[in-house]
Amino acid sequence: MHGIQLARPIDALVDRAADRVVGLEILCGDGARRFLPYAVADIRADEIAVDSALTLLDERDLDFYRPRTRSLADVQLADPWVDDDGALREAANAA
């Protein structure tokens, strides 16, 4: 937030019904895990920016999303990337 590191991403949480990122599980400087909705995150090449620390939802809210999503690691894509709308894509094979 404004160049201050609040947290680091731990995992991307993907909708169970569609290959779309719902949000990020993040580990904050205080050791708490929180949920950052994808819609409020500004994903950049070198950072994930937010306008306010209030967009980081506490662990209780993260517990709501966990059973309704799956980990990005559980998605069976060889080289996944996320488009601007949060949809997961698989990199085209260069071969």
Rosetta silent file (secondary structure, phi, psi, omega in degrees, C-alpha in Angstrom):
SEQUENCE: MHGIQLARPIDALVDRAADRVVGLEILCGDGARRFLPYAVADIRADEIAVDSALTLLDERDLDFYRPRTRSLADVQLADPWVDDDGALREAANAA
SCORE:     score description
SCORE:     0.000 S_00000001
   1 L     0.000  117.403 -179.876    0.000    0.000    0.000 S_00000001
   2 L    53.334   38.027  178.292    1.628    3.244   -1.164 S_00000001
   3 L    84.290   -0.180  178.755    4.957    1.430   -1.446 S_00000001
   4 L   -99.071  125.889  179.653    4.743   -0.127    2.034 S_00000001
   5 L   -77.191  116.974  178.720    4.828   -3.925    2.109 S_00000001
   6 L   -94.860  -31.613 -171.931    1.890   -5.145    4.181 S_00000001
   7 E  -164.014  177.401  173.741    1.979   -8.818    3.264 S_00000001
   8 E  -135.460  146.937 -178.470    3.092  -11.427    0.775 S_00000001
   9 E   -71.805  139.887  177.249    0.942  -13.836   -1.236 S_00000001
  10 E  -104.088  -42.162 -175.928    0.776  -17.446   -0.071 S_00000001
  11 E  -158.137  156.657  170.200   -1.720  -18.856   -2.566 S_00000001
  12 E  -101.809  132.949  179.965   -4.254  -17.922   -5.206 S_00000001
  13 E  -101.305  124.520 -171.446   -7.758  -19.210   -4.493 S_00000001
  14 E  -110.745  136.162  177.461   -9.584  -20.396   -7.612 S_00000001
  15 E   -55.108  137.304 -178.597  -13.345  -20.790   -8.037 S_00000001
  16 L   -69.931  -31.220 -175.614  -14.325  -24.481   -7.932 S_00000001
  17 L   -89.314  -23.806 -177.727  -16.791  -24.191  -10.818 S_00000001
  18 L  -139.344  149.556  178.831  -14.705  -22.011  -13.150 S_00000001
  19 L   -81.118   75.116 -178.784  -11.007  -21.479  -13.626 S_00000001
  20 E  -137.636  133.624  178.891  -11.093  -17.938  -12.251 S_00000001
  21 E   -72.826  126.120  178.242   -9.078  -16.457   -9.387 S_00000001
  22 E   -88.993  -39.210 -178.630  -11.381  -15.321   -6.584 S_00000001
  23 E  -177.531 -175.479 -178.231   -8.669  -13.866   -4.392 S_00000001
  24 E  -119.300  136.862  169.129   -5.319  -14.305   -2.751 S_00000001
  25 E   -87.493  126.596 -176.690   -4.439  -15.810    0.583 S_00000001
  26 E  -124.288  153.216  176.019   -1.794  -13.542    2.032 S_00000001
  27 E  -108.750  117.458 -176.495    0.512  -13.652    5.031 S_00000001
  28 E   -86.789  165.160 -179.670    0.663  -10.294    6.772 S_00000001
  29 L   -59.724  -24.928  178.846    3.535   -8.796    8.712 S_00000001
  30 L   -85.950    4.277  179.073    1.737   -9.575   11.995 S_00000001
  31 L    89.740   -7.198 -179.645    1.691  -13.292   11.110 S_00000001
  32 L   -80.726  145.040  173.116   -2.028  -13.361   10.335 S_00000001
  33 E   -95.853  134.902 -178.386   -3.345  -14.923    7.142 S_00000001
  34 E  -134.294  170.086 -179.871   -5.898  -12.811    5.362 S_00000001
  35 E  -111.740  130.320  175.385   -7.941  -12.835    2.157 S_00000001
  36 E  -114.889  110.612  178.367   -7.478  -10.245   -0.576 S_00000001
  37 E   -60.713  136.759 -178.032  -10.316  -10.281   -3.131 S_00000001
  38 H   -59.748  -35.336 -175.996   -8.940  -10.336   -6.663 S_00000001
  39 H   -63.383  -24.188 -178.672  -11.342   -7.582   -7.731 S_00000001
  40 H  -102.726   -3.025 -179.473   -9.704   -5.015   -5.418 S_00000001
  41 L   -89.472  139.172  174.448   -6.103   -6.027   -6.086 S_00000001
  42 E  -105.005   97.755 -175.156   -4.021   -4.158   -8.630 S_00000001
  43 E   -81.253  119.451  179.674   -1.710   -6.880   -9.943 S_00000001
  44 L  -119.955  171.067 -177.484    1.506   -5.394  -11.305 S_00000001
  45 L   -60.849  -34.729 -173.830    4.740   -6.948  -12.561 S_00000001
  46 L  -119.931    4.497  179.466    6.577   -6.316   -9.281 S_00000001
  47 L  -164.948  163.775  170.283    3.813   -5.924   -6.687 S_00000001
  48 E  -113.633  110.494 -174.207    0.212   -6.451   -5.738 S_00000001
  49 E   -99.019  146.573  173.672   -1.097   -3.023   -4.826 S_00000001
  50 L  -132.187  151.336  179.230   -4.145   -2.122   -2.740 S_00000001
  51 L   -80.483  -25.584 -176.419   -5.655    1.285   -2.039 S_00000001
  52 L  -149.219  143.533  174.946   -6.454    0.502    1.582 S_00000001
  53 H   -65.667  -17.127  179.151   -5.454   -2.053    4.210 S_00000001
  54 H   -69.139  -13.719  176.841   -9.198   -2.410    4.851 S_00000001
  55 H   -76.956  -11.358  178.068   -9.428   -4.513    1.677 S_00000001
  56 L   -85.672  109.850 -176.926   -7.535   -7.295    3.500 S_00000001
  57 E   -83.785  143.735 -174.162  -10.229   -9.493    5.019 S_00000001
  58 L   -73.537  175.930 -173.798   -9.440  -11.280    8.275 S_00000001
  59 H   -57.946  -33.436  178.398   -9.007  -15.019    8.820 S_00000001
  60 H   -60.002  -40.856  178.052  -12.700  -15.521    9.558 S_00000001
  61 H   -72.205  -35.191  175.705  -13.488  -14.328    6.036 S_00000001
  62 H   -60.988  -40.249  177.943  -10.668  -16.439    4.617 S_00000001
  63 H   -62.613  -27.342  175.000  -12.296  -19.460    6.268 S_00000001
  64 H   -67.655  -42.027 -174.978  -15.472  -18.645    4.299 S_00000001
  65 H   -79.368  -31.723 -175.344  -13.615  -18.763    0.968 S_00000001
  66 H   -53.653  -50.885 -178.123  -11.388  -21.815    1.547 S_00000001
  67 H   -71.327  -15.357 -178.140  -14.096  -24.514    1.203 S_00000001
  68 H   -96.023   -1.916 -177.463  -15.610  -22.734   -1.814 S_00000001
  69 E  -131.972  178.233  173.008  -12.355  -22.514   -3.738 S_00000001
  70 E  -132.778  158.291  179.807   -9.316  -24.584   -4.579 S_00000001
  71 E   -71.251  146.545  175.464   -5.654  -23.792   -4.442 S_00000001
  72 H   -56.955  -33.949  179.018   -3.925  -22.706   -7.632 S_00000001
  73 H   -63.581  -24.577  179.964   -1.562  -25.645   -7.029 S_00000001
  74 H   -83.379  -12.170  178.574   -4.571  -27.998   -7.358 S_00000001
  75 L   -78.559  129.532 -173.898   -5.460  -26.686  -10.810 S_00000001
  76 L   -87.575   64.209  175.039   -4.029  -29.045  -13.392 S_00000001
  77 L  -116.919  134.000 -176.003   -2.404  -26.509  -15.709 S_00000001
  78 L   -66.023  -43.192 -176.972    1.227  -26.967  -16.726 S_00000001
  79 L  -143.083   73.314 -172.622    2.114  -23.268  -16.887 S_00000001
  80 E   -74.355  151.181  170.157   -0.849  -21.182  -15.693 S_00000001
  81 E  -142.147  160.979 -175.152   -1.159  -17.417  -15.927 S_00000001
  82 E  -113.122  128.570  178.280   -3.981  -15.083  -14.951 S_00000001
  83 L   -81.250  179.182 -175.468   -5.521  -12.616  -17.388 S_00000001
  84 L   -62.477  -24.639 -179.808   -6.698   -9.130  -16.386 S_00000001
  85 L   -91.976    1.209  178.835  -10.179  -10.431  -15.528 S_00000001
  86 L    93.160   -0.658  179.405   -8.877  -13.165  -13.216 S_00000001
  87 E   -76.229  136.917  176.845   -9.409  -16.070  -15.615 S_00000001
  88 E   -79.501  138.081  177.308   -6.755  -18.772  -15.546 S_00000001
  89 E  -130.308  157.812  175.727   -5.071  -19.553  -18.818 S_00000001
  90 E  -108.048  131.995  179.647   -2.464  -22.085  -19.816 S_00000001
  91 L   -60.483  139.796  178.150    0.602  -20.845  -21.617 S_00000001
  92 L   -67.417  140.296  179.095    0.805  -22.008  -25.196 S_00000001
  93 L   -74.593  127.753 -177.459    3.367  -24.723  -25.792 S_00000001
  94 L   -75.100  -13.588 -176.968    6.266  -23.382  -27.838 S_00000001
  95 L   -75.069    0.000    0.000    6.959  -26.811  -29.372 S_00000001
